Structures are given as structure tokens and as C-alpha cells.
Amino acid sequence: MAFDFKKEYKEFYLPKDEPSLVDVPPMSYIAVRGQGDPNEEDGAYKKAISLLYGVAFTIKMSKKSGRSMEGFFDYVVPPLEGFWWQEGVLSVDYAHKENFRWIACIRLPDFVTREDLAWAIAEATRKKKTDFSAVEFLEVNEGLCVQCLHVGPYDAEPETVRRMHAFAEKEGYEPDISDLRLHHEIYLSDARKTSPEKLKTVIRHPVRKKEPAKE
């Protein structure tokens, strides 16, 4: 049976719809960077997703192409994820999606090396006659975070984020979003096939221990 990251690492992919703390280990991804409204028809974000899946499935099916990756095992391609930010804005402002900057990404199994990814990009380019050069190898070490399963439309996420921050503060932590630690979403639903009220998204924010108040 193919290895399924969601089932094997439920603490990272299938949290409850109540906020909780989680210590996230370093992970590797394939990623495409961009900016702009993700809902734009034929926009940069949708094109980035197409590039990611093209490379992700090239890696998954690499044995059929004659590529031998050391430690390879059969697996289910993990869900689409995204890191989001806006210049000069703490967290994100959903009213101005045109200002979004993002890193769309899909987790890689640990056996995939940078050399393997370079092969997959070249192979996908050759087979699909498409430029996949925007795809990059990304390493992320999130560390301590607060996360929660958000059920509903993306525009309703601020209320879930508010609950996450309130929970973190109650536990003695505060948000620690920066240029290196970003608003993170994991998409458990296919937005093309799921009604907005049923969408399931993991929202994750980095946190740090609150400093004692100065007297």
C-alpha cells in the first residue's frame, strides 16, 4: 500500500477544528514563488499549481522513466500547501488579494535529492513541452506553531486565525510571523470540486514564548 503522509503524520495534516500547538520538523518541498490574486483566471497562482503537480507526479512515477532514486518507496502525492504574506502587513489582509505574495508547494519524500528534482524538472519539460524551470527545491524548518483545521470558505479564515492567536496567548505564546516564518495553509480539499462551506484547510502560524512583562 502506498505511503500516505496525511495518515502517517496526522498531527501535521489532520488536526482538530480547535487550535493546538505543534512542533513541526524540517521538511523539503517542491515550490513555485509568485504574487497576485490566487483566484485570477489563468493567473500566476493557477499556473504555479499546474507546474507543481507536473513535477510531483514525475517524481512519483520516476521508476517507470528509468530513474532510480535511492530509498524510493511508493507514496501518495501529499496535499498542496502554501506560504502567504503581504508587504507591510502582519498575517494577511484578505480584502486585498492582489497584494498577496506566495510560495505554492508540495511536500517531498525525504529520499528526493536536489539532483533528483533537477532530473524531474528536465523530464517533465521534455515530456510535457512546458517550461518547469520556476520549480525549486525548498527547505522549511517551521518549529513551534499553533494550528487549526478551518472548515469553510477561505475568506472566513480570519476568525479561525483569531481563535488560534487567542489560544496561543492563553498558553503563554505569541505569534512570530516574520520574513522567515510565514502564514501557512495546507489544502485538504479540492476547491474545484468542493463547495466553499465544506472546504477543509489547515492553518498554521509560527509562535514563540511570550517574554515576561517588564516592571
Secondary structure, 3 states (H helix, E strand, C coil): CCECHHHHCHHHHCCCCCCEEEEECCEEEEEEEEECCCCCCCCHHHHHHHHHHHHHHHHHCHHHHCCCCCCCCCECCCCEEEEEEECCECCCCCCCHHHCEEEEEEECCCCCCHHHHHHHHHHHHHHHCCCCCCCEEEEECCEEEEEEEEECCHHHHHHHHHHHHHHHHHCCEEECCCCCCCEEEEECCCCCCCCHHHCEEEEEEEEEECCCCCC
